[in-house]
Amino acid sequence: MKLYGWHSSATTFRVRIAMALKGLSFEHVPVTLRWEQSDHDQPDYKAFNPQANVPVLVDDGAQINQSLAIIEYLEEIRPEPPLLPRAAADRARVRSLALFVACEMQPPTSLRVQRQLAARFGADQRALSAWQLHWCEIGFTALEAQLSRSAATGTFCHGNTPTVADCFLVPQVYTSQRPVVNADLSKWPTVQRIYRSCLELPAFERSLPQNQPDFESPVGH
Amino acid sequence: MKLYGWHSSATTFRVRIAMALKGLSFEHVPVTLRWEQSDHDQPDYKAFNPQANVPVLVDDGAQINQSLAIIEYLEEIRPEPPLLPRAAADRARVRSLALFVACEMQPPTSLRVQRQLAARFGADQRALSAWQLHWCEIGFTALEAQLSRSAATGTFCHGNTPTVADCFLVPQVYTSQRPVVNADLSKWPTVQRIYRSCLELPAFERSLPQNQPDFESPVGH
């Protein structure tokens, strides 16, 4: 398996965690994702991947975009250990937590959205930081309410083993802790507790951006 | 089953289509989603649904957020007719198309993002229309490339029966045709052809915003 991605991409980070939890190894293909220059903008990358994003998993002839599609695929071809519970309603709860991160928290803060804010509205680093903090604040406040009131929440987002929801939560929390955002995690104690529980597991720790071969120190945005 | 949603919400529209394709009926609970006033902003709605969004499916005690989580749930409890193909790689392709719409096309144009653009950057209707058109253009251009080059594309996004990908594509195209966006669909002939094929099916036609009991004529944004 080849995984096209980037150390600091939250969406790639999700897939790294899922692969590590399932004990799958992969060849890492770096796709640079920097404010000033991204491989995504290059015609040859778009010819390879029309969605012009990361991550992309290439496995046995299949080329798969979108972190959740990749993780559902891994769950189907390598069911153990499961990252989704068995009962339909529980699976729905886990997917709903992951999708809240994927559809409502991460997208407004993506590099391509931030670049448009700068180009169209003149947003500077201070405005971009405030913008990212806003989506963190409303997002984690919502997740805290959803997680803290449910008996289904355990050591992790759902019960006492990690699921797809944790694969999405951890990169989002990690991203919120970068100096340019610097969200105060203590406002969301359940989110903070689950984040810490996850990082005690080698699969999460090994998947951190700073533990990737293409790591670079962040320089803003 | 109860479906909390709104006629013009693209995310609710996705679930209506999936339910209609599966022959499932539901009680519709309107949650207003207007520029000037939304039920999402109300404390009692947030107490019910911490994610403060639509759609929400309530079924047999389960309360499920996020359109894709709802549709995957419906696929599990009511497998026929299937909205996902059988093979893992094909399922991944369908999910990746749906998730591209869900994570990259719709979110930057959501009501909550547009409101922030107005509040933080003074974006007026003209700027908001241009913003929405931008995400339509890059999104449909990517989808056109992905769909047109693949032998897996048929009458619909994947083969000759509708799948989850079509449940996501149709509301996104529909939204792009509103007067405030008015994207030129002829630029994306495969997308246009699939959209038309879908609307020939009663399940899609019946799920259109104008065929819902809470329909109101659009007034901008």
Interface residues (C-beta under 8 A of the other chain):
Chain A: K46 P50 Q51 A52 N53 D59 D60 G61 A62 I64 N65 Q66 L68 A69 I70 E72 Y73 E76 I77 A88 A89 R91 A92 R93 R95 S96 L99 F100 A102 C103 E104 Q106 P107 P108 S110 V113 Q116 L117 R120 F121 G122 A123 A127 A130 W131 H134 A142 L143 A145 Q146 R149
Chain B: K46 P50 Q51 A52 N53 D60 G61 A62 I64 N65 Q66 L68 A69 I70 E72 Y73 E76 I77 A88 A89 R91 A92 R93 R95 S96 L99 F100 A102 C103 E104 Q106 P107 P108 S110 V113 Q116 L117 R120 F121 G122 A123 A127 A130 W131 H134 A142 L143 A145 Q146 R149
